[in-house]
Structures are given as structure tokens and as C-alpha cells.
Amino acid sequence: MKSNAIQIGFAAIVLFGLSEVCLPAQSEIPGTNSRSVAVSVPPSKIERADKIIGQPVRTRDNKRFGTVDDLVLDLEAGRVLYAVVFVPGFLGIHDRFVAVPPADLKRSGDEFRIAVDRKTALSAPPFPKASDEPYVIQDPAYASALYQYYGQKAWWKGGDAQGSAELANVHRASSLIGTDVQNLSDKEIGRVNNVMVDLDPGRVLCVIFSPNREVGIENNLYALPPNALRPSADGKQLTSGIDGNKLASAPHFQRDQWPDMSAPGWASSVYSRSGKPAYFESGELQPTGRSTNNPPRIYHEAPK
């Protein structure tokens, strides 16, 4: 009997030790009677921007609406500002372009669906004509009006109806792809191959960079954080401080062997190499038990 008791006690100690090692780190949340676990939500579905462009779009009531014409991206913030949808008229007459925030554009199989009906979508703040577009997409006033119309909260500073913020690194995805990239000495080092987006939360995971032979391995493609690229002085190219040494440690792959970038380990490596926190590793603490009368304390992303 005594031997059995000793064995049971030893087993309990081992199990307790394993639980401390194997369970996620926990901490008390002020205002609750529970413990919490730091949450890391992996990307839902990482897609190439050029594969999203051209996809059919239907309305909430499953009626044909148009096709995704482009994605407007803020590289500095690593965000998808909105999608631009081409809505055909009749025999080329009254063709239109409308913008939709990413939160209101959801993939449904091989197409997308917007969260509103046709009339509501067409009544949104009109997307600018081509001659005005370069100025408008850099102006947060349009994005602010669009988000307000759809009832979405603007994530940028000063993102109210007046749009008092500045959007300094905004591009069409189609314009980014193929754009030359220069180093800080204005020497061409490669070009943008693609942009990887996580459309559900409206995030840009990374920019896929194709280097010149002098900088990297030509058969390889490299994943860079979106804010690693900035417009050049003349606005015709992109500029980056990337060099051969930095590329050597950047996540990369062969051109004909694209990895699953939705895998959290791969996605995290894009940011860990640059010393920046990944957007899907927010460090939020969520209550795991009964709450008290005091509100829970939520830790949000650190400002960039």
C-alpha cells in the first residue's frame, strides 16, 4: 500500500511538471477570476495579389456584380486599404469602378462576395477617374469617407470623416508588381514579383522580391516586410535598404516552389528576421474563465 501511494504521488508530480512545460504561458487578467493565454492567430489565407485581381464578385444576394480590378495597399502600415471592383455597364456604356473595404469583401470559392446589395455598393463614395486617381488614393479623405459609408472603423491615425492623416506609401497592387527596386545609392537591385495579402483582416503579409544577380540568387524569390520598400524620389521606382547580407537571412524559395505562406511559422519568419512583430501575433490576452464586475484588460498591438 505504501509503495502504491508513493508511485501515485510521483506520477502526480511528473504530470504537474509536464503541465507547466507543455501548456502555454499564462498570466492573471486584472478584473477577472481566471487566467489568460496570449493569443496568436495564424493568417487565415495568404493569397497572391495577382491571383485576386480578375476574380468575379457577387453581391450579398448572390447576384453578379463585377470583377476585382485591383487592390489599393498601404505598404507603410502593411494594410489593404480597399479593393477596387470593376462594374460593367451595358455594351461598355456606364462602366464603373467602386471601392470596397476588405472587411466587406469575402472569398467564396473561386469568387468574392461583397457584404451589401448592388444599389448600396453603387451608392458608395465614387472611385476617382483615372486622371485624378494618383492624388486621391494618397489622400485619406476618400478612404475615410468609404469606411464611414460601410460602417467600418478607420485604423489609421486621424481616420475620421475629414481624413486628417497622411498615407505616404500607397499603391495599386498591379502597379507594384514589376516595379524596379533601387538601393539607397539609386542602383537597381531587382524588382517586385508579387504582393502577398491576408484579405480577411486586410493585411499585407509581405512583398515578394526578385533580386538581380549581384544582390541575390536569381532563381530565388525573397519575402520582405511591406514597409521595407518606399517610393523613390521621382516616384517611378521603389527604394530599399536591403542588400546581399540582409537577403541571405530573409525567407526565400525557388520560383517554381512557392511555400504555403499561411503556415504561421513561415509567416512569422518574415517579421522575425526584420525585428518587427507580426500582425497576427498581437499578444492580446483573452479571459479563459468567469469574469467579475470589473472590465477585462485587453492588450492591443503596439503602435508602429
C-alpha positions as CSV (number, residue, x, y, z in Angstrom):
1,M,0.0,0.0,0.0
2,K,2.8,2.4,0.9
3,S,4.6,1.6,-2.3
4,N,1.4,2.3,-4.3
5,A,0.9,5.6,-2.6
6,I,4.5,6.6,-3.4
7,Q,4.0,5.7,-7.0
8,I,0.8,7.7,-7.3
9,G,2.4,10.7,-5.7
10,F,5.4,10.5,-8.0
11,A,3.1,10.3,-11.1
12,A,1.2,13.4,-9.9
13,I,4.4,15.3,-9.6
14,V,5.5,14.3,-13.1
15,L,2.1,15.2,-14.6
16,F,2.2,18.6,-12.8
17,G,5.7,19.2,-14.2
18,L,4.7,18.3,-17.7
19,S,1.7,20.6,-17.5
20,E,3.9,23.5,-16.6
21,V,6.2,22.8,-19.5
22,C,3.6,21.9,-22.2
23,L,0.9,24.4,-21.5
24,P,1.1,28.0,-23.0
25,A,2.4,30.7,-20.7
26,Q,-0.5,32.1,-18.6
27,S,-1.0,35.2,-16.6
28,E,-3.7,36.7,-14.4
29,I,-6.0,39.3,-16.1
30,P,-6.9,42.1,-13.8
31,G,-10.7,42.2,-13.1
32,T,-11.3,38.5,-13.7
33,N,-11.2,35.3,-11.7
34,S,-9.4,33.5,-14.4
35,R,-6.1,33.1,-16.1
36,S,-5.4,34.1,-19.7
37,V,-3.4,32.8,-22.6
38,A,-1.5,35.0,-25.1
39,V,-3.3,34.6,-28.4
40,S,-1.5,34.0,-31.7
41,V,-4.0,33.8,-34.6
42,P,-2.3,32.4,-37.8
43,P,-3.1,34.0,-41.1
44,S,-6.4,32.7,-42.5
45,K,-5.5,32.5,-46.2
46,I,-2.5,34.2,-47.8
47,E,-3.0,34.9,-51.5
48,R,-1.0,36.4,-54.3
49,A,-2.4,39.8,-55.3
50,D,-2.2,39.0,-59.0
51,K,-4.4,35.9,-58.4
52,I,-7.1,38.0,-56.6
53,I,-7.2,40.6,-59.5
54,G,-9.7,39.5,-62.1
55,Q,-11.8,37.3,-59.7
56,P,-15.6,37.6,-60.1
57,V,-17.5,39.5,-57.4
58,R,-21.1,38.9,-56.4
59,T,-23.4,40.9,-54.2
60,R,-24.8,39.8,-50.8
61,D,-27.9,38.3,-52.6
62,N,-25.6,36.3,-54.9
63,K,-26.1,38.4,-58.0
64,R,-23.3,39.1,-60.4
65,F,-21.7,42.5,-59.7
66,G,-18.2,42.7,-61.4
67,T,-14.6,41.7,-61.0
68,V,-11.8,42.7,-58.7
69,D,-9.8,45.3,-60.7
70,D,-7.1,45.9,-58.1
71,L,-6.1,46.2,-54.5
72,V,-5.0,49.5,-53.0
73,L,-2.3,48.9,-50.4
74,D,-0.6,50.9,-47.8
75,L,2.9,49.4,-47.5
76,E,4.0,51.6,-44.6
77,A,1.2,50.2,-42.4
78,G,1.1,46.8,-44.1
79,R,-2.6,47.1,-44.8
80,V,-5.1,46.6,-47.7
81,L,-6.9,49.9,-47.8
82,Y,-9.7,48.7,-50.1
83,A,-10.4,46.6,-53.2
84,V,-11.4,48.3,-56.5
85,V,-14.2,46.5,-58.3
86,F,-14.9,47.0,-62.0
87,V,-18.7,47.0,-62.6
88,P,-19.6,46.7,-66.3
89,G,-22.4,48.8,-67.8
90,F,-24.3,47.9,-71.0
91,L,-22.2,47.4,-74.1
92,G,-19.4,49.4,-72.5
93,I,-21.6,52.3,-71.5
94,H,-21.7,53.4,-67.9
95,D,-18.9,51.2,-66.8
96,R,-17.9,52.0,-63.2
97,F,-15.3,51.4,-60.6
98,V,-16.3,51.1,-56.9
99,A,-14.2,50.6,-53.8
100,V,-14.9,48.1,-51.1
101,P,-13.1,47.8,-47.7
102,P,-11.5,44.4,-47.2
103,A,-13.8,43.6,-44.3
104,D,-16.7,43.7,-46.7
105,L,-15.2,41.5,-49.3
106,K,-15.1,37.8,-48.6
107,R,-13.9,34.9,-50.6
108,S,-16.5,32.3,-51.6
109,G,-14.8,29.5,-53.5
110,D,-13.4,30.9,-56.8
111,E,-15.0,34.3,-56.4
112,F,-15.7,37.0,-53.9
113,R,-18.9,38.3,-52.3
114,I,-19.5,41.8,-51.0
115,A,-21.5,42.4,-47.9
116,V,-24.1,44.7,-49.5
117,D,-26.5,44.6,-52.4
118,R,-25.8,46.2,-55.8
119,K,-27.6,49.5,-55.1
120,T,-25.8,50.0,-51.8
121,A,-22.4,49.3,-53.4
122,L,-23.0,51.7,-56.3
123,S,-24.1,54.4,-53.9
124,A,-20.7,54.4,-52.1
125,P,-18.3,57.3,-52.5
126,P,-17.4,57.1,-56.2
127,F,-13.9,55.9,-57.0
128,P,-12.0,58.7,-58.8
129,K,-11.5,58.7,-62.6
130,A,-8.1,57.8,-63.9
131,S,-6.7,61.3,-64.2
132,D,-7.4,62.1,-60.5
133,E,-6.7,58.7,-59.0
134,P,-2.9,59.1,-58.2
135,Y,-3.8,62.0,-56.0
136,V,-7.0,60.6,-54.4
137,I,-5.5,57.2,-53.3
138,Q,-2.8,59.1,-51.4
139,D,-5.5,61.3,-49.7
140,P,-7.0,59.6,-46.6
141,A,-10.2,61.7,-47.1
142,Y,-11.6,59.3,-49.7
143,A,-10.7,56.2,-47.7
144,S,-12.2,57.8,-44.6
145,A,-15.5,58.5,-46.4
146,L,-15.5,55.0,-47.8
147,Y,-15.0,53.4,-44.4
148,Q,-17.6,55.6,-42.8
149,Y,-20.1,54.7,-45.5
150,Y,-19.6,51.0,-44.8
151,G,-19.7,51.4,-41.1
152,Q,-16.0,50.3,-40.7
153,K,-13.6,51.8,-38.3
154,A,-10.6,53.5,-39.9
155,W,-7.4,52.1,-38.5
156,W,-5.1,55.0,-39.5
157,K,-4.4,57.9,-37.2
158,G,-6.8,60.7,-37.8
159,G,-9.0,58.4,-39.9
160,D,-12.2,60.3,-39.3
161,A,-14.6,61.8,-41.9
162,Q,-12.2,64.7,-42.5
163,G,-9.3,62.3,-43.2
164,S,-6.6,64.3,-41.4
165,A,-3.9,61.7,-41.6
166,E,-1.4,61.1,-44.4
167,L,-1.0,58.0,-46.5
168,A,2.5,58.3,-47.8
169,N,3.2,54.8,-49.2
170,V,0.0,53.8,-51.0
171,H,0.0,51.9,-54.3
172,R,-2.2,49.8,-56.6
173,A,-1.0,46.2,-56.3
174,S,-1.0,45.9,-60.1
175,S,1.4,48.9,-60.3
176,L,3.7,47.4,-57.6
177,I,4.2,44.1,-59.5
178,G,7.1,44.5,-61.9
179,T,8.3,47.8,-60.4
180,D,12.1,48.2,-60.2
181,V,13.7,48.4,-56.8
182,Q,16.8,50.5,-56.1
183,N,19.2,50.6,-53.2
184,L,20.0,53.7,-51.2
185,S,22.6,54.6,-53.8
186,D,20.0,54.6,-56.6
187,K,21.3,51.4,-58.1
188,E,18.8,48.9,-59.4
189,I,18.9,45.7,-57.3
190,G,15.8,43.9,-58.6
191,R,12.0,44.2,-58.9
192,V,8.8,43.3,-57.2
193,N,7.5,39.9,-58.2
194,N,4.2,39.9,-56.3
195,V,2.5,41.0,-53.1
196,M,1.0,38.5,-50.6
197,V,-2.1,39.6,-48.8
198,D,-4.3,38.2,-46.0
199,L,-7.6,39.7,-47.2
200,D,-9.8,38.7,-44.3
201,P,-8.1,41.1,-41.8
202,G,-7.0,43.4,-44.6
203,R,-3.3,42.9,-44.2
204,V,-0.2,42.8,-46.4
205,L,1.9,39.8,-45.3
206,C,4.9,40.6,-47.4
207,V,6.3,41.8,-50.8
208,I,7.9,39.1,-52.9
209,F,11.3,40.5,-54.2
210,S,13.1,39.2,-57.3
211,P,16.8,40.3,-57.0
212,N,19.5,40.9,-59.6
213,R,22.4,38.5,-59.8
214,E,24.7,40.9,-57.9
215,V,22.4,41.0,-54.9
216,G,20.9,37.5,-54.5
217,I,20.3,34.2,-56.2
218,E,18.3,34.9,-59.4
219,N,16.4,31.7,-59.2
220,N,15.2,32.6,-55.7
221,L,12.4,34.9,-54.6
222,Y,12.6,36.7,-51.3
223,A,9.9,37.7,-48.8
224,L,10.3,41.2,-47.4
225,P,8.1,43.1,-44.9
226,P,5.9,45.5,-46.7
227,N,7.5,48.6,-45.2
228,A,10.9,47.6,-46.4
229,L,10.0,49.3,-49.7
230,R,9.4,53.0,-50.1
231,P,8.8,55.2,-53.2
232,S,11.9,56.7,-54.8
233,A,12.4,60.4,-55.1
234,D,10.8,60.6,-58.5
235,G,8.0,58.1,-57.6
236,K,8.8,55.9,-60.5
237,Q,10.7,53.2,-58.6
238,L,10.9,51.8,-55.1
239,T,13.8,52.2,-52.7
240,S,15.0,49.7,-50.1
241,G,17.9,49.4,-47.7
242,I,18.1,45.7,-48.5
243,D,21.5,44.2,-49.6
244,G,23.0,40.8,-50.1
245,N,23.8,40.3,-46.5
246,K,20.2,41.0,-45.4
247,L,18.8,38.9,-48.2
248,A,20.8,35.9,-47.1
249,S,18.8,35.7,-43.9
250,A,15.4,36.6,-45.4
251,P,12.8,33.9,-46.1
252,H,13.2,32.7,-49.7
253,F,12.2,30.0,-52.1
254,Q,12.7,28.9,-55.7
255,R,10.5,30.4,-58.3
256,D,8.7,27.2,-59.1
257,Q,8.3,26.0,-55.5
258,W,6.1,28.5,-53.7
259,P,5.6,27.6,-50.0
260,D,2.3,27.7,-48.0
261,M,2.6,31.2,-46.6
262,S,-0.4,30.7,-44.4
263,A,1.7,28.5,-42.2
264,P,2.3,30.5,-39.0
265,G,6.0,29.5,-38.8
266,W,6.7,30.7,-42.3
267,A,4.7,33.9,-42.0
268,S,6.3,34.7,-38.6
269,S,9.8,34.4,-40.1
270,V,9.1,37.3,-42.5
271,Y,8.8,39.6,-39.5
272,S,11.2,38.0,-37.0
273,R,14.1,38.5,-39.5
274,S,13.3,42.2,-39.6
275,G,12.9,42.5,-35.8
276,K,9.2,43.5,-36.2
277,P,6.2,41.9,-34.5
278,A,3.8,40.0,-36.9
279,Y,0.3,41.5,-37.1
280,F,-1.2,38.1,-36.3
281,E,0.9,37.8,-33.1
282,S,-0.8,40.7,-31.2
283,G,-0.1,39.4,-27.7
284,E,-3.7,40.0,-26.7
285,L,-4.8,38.4,-23.5
286,Q,-8.2,36.8,-23.5
287,P,-10.1,35.7,-20.4
288,T,-10.5,31.9,-20.0
289,G,-12.9,31.8,-17.1
290,R,-15.7,33.6,-15.3
291,S,-15.3,37.4,-15.3
292,T,-16.0,39.7,-12.4
293,N,-17.8,43.0,-12.4
294,N,-14.6,44.7,-13.4
295,P,-13.9,45.0,-17.2
296,P,-11.2,42.8,-18.6
297,R,-7.9,44.4,-19.6
298,I,-7.0,43.9,-23.2
299,Y,-3.6,44.4,-24.6
300,H,-3.5,45.7,-28.1
301,E,-0.8,45.9,-30.8
302,A,2.0,48.2,-30.0
303,P,1.8,51.3,-32.3
304,K,4.2,51.1,-35.3
